[in-house]
Amino acid sequence: MQTYVMMTRLNHSVLDAPENLENLEHQVKERIQESLGADGLEWVASYAVGGPYDYMDVFRAADNDAAIKVSTIVRTFGHAQSEIWPAADWGHFKEMTRDLPGGHA
């Protein structure tokens, strides 16, 4: 499975009461589970962050289509703007780039 980072900014209407956040989280998780099932997605971590985004989620999905479905569910059902970024483990990235041409002697 491929790793993805999803950055999410909620619409202001969702942020009017703390209990709305927990209800929304539960509903979005249910919708994602219904759409992708247990085998299509592995949630790695969720963080509240400062800056232009409210949340950063790290998850693994079978492919780009599954990752786009997650982002679409968050945007449409979760009343949010989101971006997904493919990510590579740092060790794997070093292996991939080790033999690239153009290194310094």
Secondary structure, DSSP 8 states (H G I E B T S, - for coil): -EEEEEEEEE-GGGGGSHHHHHHHHHHHHHHHHHHHTTTSEEEEEEEE--SS-SEEEEEEESSHHHHHHHHHHHHHHTTEEEEEEEE--HHHHHHHHTT-S----
